[in-house]
Structure formats: structure tokens, C-alpha cells
Amino acid sequence: MKEIRLKLLLAAGTASAAIGIIGIFLPILPTTPFLLLSAFCYSRSSKNFYRWLMENRICGQYITNYVKGKGVPLKQKLYTAFLLWASIMYGVIFVAECSWIRLLLIFIAVAVTTHLVMIRTYRP
């Protein structure tokens, strides 16, 4: 039973990491919650995967600082907000045909931006 639980946690952590990594390039997907979920799953299933995630050169320091409550660097916040709004506005202008979908996309952008602003800014 324990072996099945570990395999499920490992699978969930890997799927979550994949979605989080995709979220780096598609701002409509929230990167941080998926990477935090991966860290949680890996910490309970595989110390090697957990170490890989936390020491990863691209997102390791980002996750570690967030988990420790240090926050997110201002540059990362600005980059995230820019990509978020650029992709949302592209969708609003060129993709969404219904008014309610446009409003939903704008609501999502406002909500994510609000969350981003409320996260502590990390200053090394």
C-alpha cells in the first residue's frame, strides 16, 4: 500500500512539475502553485526528485525563496505581469469571440496580477 502511495505522489509531482514548467511559457497557467505542489509531492515520495527540483538552476531558487517566505524578485514579477497581460490581451483581441469570455480573461488577469502584487518582493 505504501509503495502505491509513493508512486502516486511521484506521478502527481511529475505531472504538476510539467504543468508548472509549461506555465513559465504560458502565463495563463499559474506556475508557482504547480511547482509548490510538485515540491510537496516529491518531498513525500522521492528525495532525489525533491533535491532536483529545489536545486534546479531555472526554478530552484524561485521555489526555495517562495517556500521560505522571502518572496519573488521584482524583475520576475514584472516579467510575469508583462507576459500575462500580453497573452490575455492577445486572447481578448484576436481569439475570444464572446463578450463573456473576454470578461473572464480580463478577470483572470486582474486576479493573477493582484496575487502577484500581494506576494512579498524578494530583495537579496
N, C-alpha and C positions, 0 to 999 in steps of 0.2 A: 504494500500500500504506500509506504514512504517513497519507494522508487518511482511509482506513478506520479505522486505529488511533485517530486523533484523534476521529472520530465515535463510535466505540465507547466511548472513555473519557468523552466528553461525555455520552453516553446513560447510562452506568453512574453517572457523577457526579450526573446529574439524578435518576435513579431512587433512588439512595442518599439524596440530599437530601430527596426526597419521603417516603421511609420514615422518615428521621430526624425530619422535621417532624411526621409522624403520631405518632411515638414521644413527642413532647412531650405529647401529649394521651392516649396510651395507654401507660401506664408499663410494660406487659409487653414493649413493643418498646424495645430499647436505642437511645437517641438518639445518644449520643456516638460509638459505632463507625461508625454510618452517616454522620454528619456528617464524621468524620475521613476516611472513605473518599471522600466527596464532595470534600473538600479535596485529597486525593491525586490523584483523577482530574482535577479541574479544574486543578490546578497543572501537569499534563502535557498538557492539551488546550486550555484557554481561560483566558487571563489575566483576561479580563473577568468570567467566571463565578467564578473564584477570588477576585478582588477583591470581587465582590458578596457571596460567602459570608463572607469574612473581615471585611468591613465592615458586615455586616448588623446592624441595631440590636437584633435579638432574640437572635441566637445567635453573632454575630461575635466578641465579646469572650470569650464562653464557650469557643469553639473555640481562639482565639488563646492564651488562658491555659492551656488544657489541653495544646496542642501545645508550648508553651514550658516546660511542666513546673511552672507556677505553681499548678495545681490548680483546684478548684471551690469557689466560695463556700459557706460553711456554710448560708446560707439556701437555696441551690439544692439542697444535699444533703438538708436536712430536707424541703423541698417534694417532691423526687423520692421520698424514702423514704415519705412520707405517701401520695402518690398510688399508689405501687407497692403498698403494703400494703393500701390501701383497695380497689383494683381486684382484687387477688389474693383478699382475703377475701370480696369480693362473689362472685367466681367460685367459691370454695370452698363458700360457704354456699348460694347461690341457683342456680348454673349446673351445676357438676360433679356428676354422679350417681355416678360410680365412685370408690371409695376411692383407687385408684392415681393417678387424675387429680388428686384433691385433694392427695395427697402430692407429686406432680410440681409442682403450682403452688406449694406451700409451699417445696419445694426451690429452685425458680427464684427466689422472693422472697428466700430466705436467701442464695443465691449472689449475686444482684444487690446486696443490702444489704451483703454482705461486700466486694464490689468497690467499692462506693460509700464505705465506711468506709476502705478502704485507699488511696483517692485522696487526695493531698495537699489540705489545706484552704487555699484562697486567702484571704489577708488583705491587702487593699490597703494 
